[in-house]
Amino acid sequence: MKPYMLSLVFVFSQLKLIAQGGVNNLLDRNYALMEGFPEAGRNYFLNLAFTHY
């Protein structure tokens, strides 16, 4: 009879979620860096990063 070996492998993983957000031109002022080229008004952004290792 042949011996059998049982191996158990446990995999541990780490999950990481990063969220960043913000507002540009919070007071919604009208301005231009160059005459005739107005900049964007108020805008929002949200960045999400998901890491699994």
DSSP file (Angstrom, degrees, kcal/mol; ACC not computed):
  #  RESIDUE AA STRUCTURE BP1 BP2  ACC     N-H-->O    O-->H-N    N-H-->O    O-->H-N    TCO  KAPPA ALPHA  PHI   PSI    X-CA   Y-CA   Z-CA
    1    1 A M              0   0    0      0, 0.0     0, 0.0     0, 0.0     0, 0.0   0.000 360.0 360.0 360.0 134.2    0.0    0.0    0.0
    2    2 A K        -     0   0    0      1,-0.0     2,-0.2     0, 0.0     0, 0.0  -0.695 360.0-123.7 -88.7 133.3    1.3    3.4   -1.0
    3    3 A P        -     0   0    0      0, 0.0     2,-0.4     0, 0.0    -1,-0.0  -0.525  23.9-151.4 -75.4 144.8    1.3    6.2    1.6
    4    4 A Y        -     0   0    0     -2,-0.2     2,-0.5     2,-0.0     0, 0.0  -0.909   1.0-147.0-116.1 143.9   -0.5    9.4    0.6
    5    5 A M        -     0   0    0     -2,-0.4     2,-0.6     2,-0.0     0, 0.0  -0.927   4.7-154.3-113.8 133.7    0.3   12.8    1.8
    6    6 A L        -     0   0    0     -2,-0.5     2,-0.5     2,-0.0    -2,-0.0  -0.920  11.9-170.0-108.2 123.8   -2.3   15.5    2.3
    7    7 A S        -     0   0    0     -2,-0.6     2,-0.5     2,-0.0    -2,-0.0  -0.944   7.0-159.3-116.0 133.4   -1.2   19.1    2.1
    8    8 A L        -     0   0    0     -2,-0.5     2,-0.5     2,-0.0    -2,-0.0  -0.943   6.4-164.1-110.1 129.4   -3.3   22.0    3.0
    9    9 A V        -     0   0    0     -2,-0.5     2,-0.6     2,-0.0    -2,-0.0  -0.956   2.0-160.6-116.0 123.8   -2.4   25.4    1.6
   10   10 A F        -     0   0    0     -2,-0.5     2,-0.7     2,-0.0    -2,-0.0  -0.899   5.4-156.6-103.9 127.7   -3.8   28.5    3.2
   11   11 A V        -     0   0    0     -2,-0.6     2,-0.5     2,-0.0    -2,-0.0  -0.910   6.3-166.9-107.6 118.4   -3.8   31.6    1.0
   12   12 A F        -     0   0    0     -2,-0.7     2,-0.3    41,-0.1    -2,-0.0  -0.896  10.1-175.1-103.0 130.7   -3.9   34.8    2.9
   13   13 A S        -     0   0    0     -2,-0.5     2,-0.5    39,-0.0    39,-0.0  -0.890  17.0-141.8-125.2 157.3   -4.6   37.9    0.9
   14   14 A Q        -     0   0    0     -2,-0.3    39,-1.9     2,-0.0     2,-0.4  -0.974  12.4-160.9-120.9 128.9   -4.7   41.5    1.7
   15   15 A L  E     -A   52   0A   0     -2,-0.5     2,-0.4    37,-0.2    37,-0.2  -0.880   8.3-175.4-109.3 140.6   -7.3   43.8    0.2
   16   16 A K  E     -A   51   0A   0     35,-2.3    35,-2.9    -2,-0.4     2,-0.5  -0.987   6.3-174.6-140.2 127.2   -6.8   47.6    0.2
   17   17 A L  E     -A   50   0A   0     -2,-0.4     2,-0.5    33,-0.2    33,-0.2  -0.987   4.8-172.0-123.7 125.4   -9.2   50.2   -1.0
   18   18 A I  E     -A   49   0A   0     31,-2.8    31,-2.5    -2,-0.5     2,-0.4  -0.968   1.0-171.0-118.6 129.8   -8.2   53.9   -1.2
   19   19 A A  E     +A   48   0A   0     -2,-0.5     2,-0.4    29,-0.2    29,-0.2  -0.979   6.1 176.3-121.9 132.0  -10.7   56.6   -1.9
   20   20 A Q  E     +A   47   0A   0     27,-2.6    27,-3.4    -2,-0.4     2,-0.3  -0.987   5.7 169.4-131.4 142.9   -9.8   60.2   -2.6
   21   21 A G  E     +A   46   0A   0     -2,-0.4     2,-0.3    25,-0.3    25,-0.2  -0.965   1.8 154.1-148.0 164.0  -12.1   63.1   -3.5
   22   22 A G  E     -A   45   0A   0     23,-2.0    23,-2.2    -2,-0.3     2,-0.4  -0.989  32.3-114.4-174.4 178.5  -12.1   66.8   -3.9
   23   23 A V  E     -A   44   0A   0     -2,-0.3     2,-0.4    21,-0.2     3,-0.4  -0.999  18.3-151.8-133.2 130.8  -13.5   69.9   -5.5
   24   24 A N  E    S+A   43   0A   0     19,-2.9    19,-1.7    -2,-0.4     4,-0.1  -0.842  82.3  10.3-100.2 142.3  -11.7   72.3   -7.8
   25   25 A N  S >  S-     0   0    0     -2,-0.4     3,-2.1    17,-0.2    -1,-0.2   0.963  75.3-174.7  56.2  57.4  -12.8   76.0   -7.8
   26   26 A L  T 3  S+     0   0    0     -3,-0.4    -2,-0.1     1,-0.3    -1,-0.1   0.826  79.2  46.4 -54.0 -40.3  -14.9   75.6   -4.7
   27   27 A L  T 3  S-     0   0    0     14,-0.0    -1,-0.3     2,-0.0    -2,-0.1   0.411 106.3-127.3 -87.5   3.1  -16.3   79.1   -4.9
   28   28 A D    <   +     0   0    0     -3,-2.1     2,-0.2     1,-0.2    -2,-0.1   0.891  42.7 176.3  54.5  47.2  -17.0   78.9   -8.6
   29   29 A R        -     0   0    0     12,-0.1     2,-0.6     1,-0.0    -1,-0.2  -0.558  31.4-122.8 -81.0 146.6  -15.2   82.0   -9.5
   30   30 A N        +     0   0    0     -2,-0.2     2,-0.3     8,-0.0    10,-0.1  -0.803  48.5 149.6 -88.6 122.6  -14.8   83.1  -13.1
   31   31 A Y        -     0   0    0     -2,-0.6     8,-2.5     8,-0.2     2,-0.4  -0.977  30.7-154.0-149.5 160.6  -11.2   83.5  -14.0
   32   32 A A  E     -B   38   0B   0     -2,-0.3     3,-0.1     6,-0.2    -2,-0.0  -0.998  12.6-159.4-139.9 132.7   -8.9   83.1  -17.0
   33   33 A L  E    S+     0   0B   0      4,-0.6     2,-0.4    -2,-0.4    -1,-0.1   0.814  93.7  27.3 -77.6 -31.4   -5.2   82.3  -17.1
   34   34 A M  E >  S-B   37   0B   0      3,-0.6     3,-2.2     0, 0.0    -1,-0.2  -0.987 102.6 -96.4-128.3 141.7   -5.1   83.8  -20.7
   35   35 A E  T 3  S+     0   0    0     -2,-0.4    -2,-0.0     1,-0.3    -3,-0.0  -0.320 110.9  17.1 -57.5 128.3   -7.4   86.4  -22.0
   36   36 A G  T 3  S+     0   0    0     -2,-0.0    -1,-0.3     1,-0.0    -4,-0.0   0.370 106.1  90.6  90.8  -4.5  -10.3   84.8  -23.9
   37   37 A F  E <   -B   34   0B   0     -3,-2.2    -3,-0.6     0, 0.0    -4,-0.6  -0.724  62.4-165.2-124.2  81.1   -9.7   81.3  -22.5
   38   38 A P  E     -B   32   0B   0      0, 0.0    -6,-0.2     0, 0.0     2,-0.1  -0.330  18.4-121.8 -67.3 147.6  -11.9   81.0  -19.4
   39   39 A E        -     0   0    0     -8,-2.5    -8,-0.2     1,-0.2     0, 0.0  -0.407  38.1 -82.5 -83.1 164.1  -11.1   78.1  -17.0
   40   40 A A        -     0   0    0     -2,-0.1    -1,-0.2     1,-0.1     3,-0.1  -0.243  44.1-122.9 -63.9 153.6  -13.7   75.5  -16.0
   41   41 A G        -     0   0    0      1,-0.2    -1,-0.1    -3,-0.1     2,-0.1   0.191  62.8 -31.4 -75.9-155.7  -16.2   76.2  -13.3
   42   42 A R  S    S+     0   0    0    -16,-0.1     2,-0.3   -19,-0.1    -1,-0.2  -0.381  70.0 174.0 -63.1 135.8  -16.6   74.2  -10.2
   43   43 A N  E     -A   24   0A   0    -19,-1.7   -19,-2.9    -3,-0.1     2,-0.3  -0.990  18.8-145.1-145.1 155.8  -15.9   70.5  -10.7
   44   44 A Y  E     -A   23   0A   0     -2,-0.3     2,-0.3   -21,-0.2   -21,-0.2  -0.797  11.7-167.4-117.3 154.9  -15.6   67.4   -8.5
   45   45 A F  E     -A   22   0A   0    -23,-2.2   -23,-2.0    -2,-0.3     2,-0.4  -0.997   8.3-170.7-145.2 152.2  -13.5   64.4   -8.6
   46   46 A L  E     -A   21   0A   0     -2,-0.3     2,-0.5   -25,-0.2   -25,-0.3  -0.980   6.5-166.0-142.1 124.8  -13.3   61.0   -7.0
   47   47 A N  E     -A   20   0A   0    -27,-3.4   -27,-2.6    -2,-0.4     2,-0.4  -0.951   4.3-171.4-114.3 131.0  -10.4   58.5   -7.3
   48   48 A L  E     -A   19   0A   0     -2,-0.5     2,-0.4   -29,-0.2   -29,-0.2  -0.983   2.1-175.0-121.9 133.0  -10.7   54.9   -6.3
   49   49 A A  E     -A   18   0A   0    -31,-2.5   -31,-2.8    -2,-0.4     2,-0.5  -0.995   2.6-169.9-128.9 128.2   -7.8   52.5   -6.1
   50   50 A F  E     -A   17   0A   0     -2,-0.4     2,-0.4   -33,-0.2   -33,-0.2  -0.974   5.7-175.2-120.2 125.8   -8.3   48.8   -5.3
   51   51 A T  E     -A   16   0A   0    -35,-2.9   -35,-2.3    -2,-0.5     2,-0.4  -0.974   6.0-177.1-124.9 134.8   -5.2   46.6   -4.6
   52   52 A H  E      A   15   0A   0     -2,-0.4   -37,-0.2   -37,-0.2    -2,-0.0  -0.984 360.0 360.0-131.1 121.1   -5.2   42.8   -4.0
   53   53 A Y              0   0    0    -39,-1.9   -38,-0.1    -2,-0.4    -1,-0.1   0.325 360.0 360.0-151.1 360.0   -2.0   41.0   -3.2
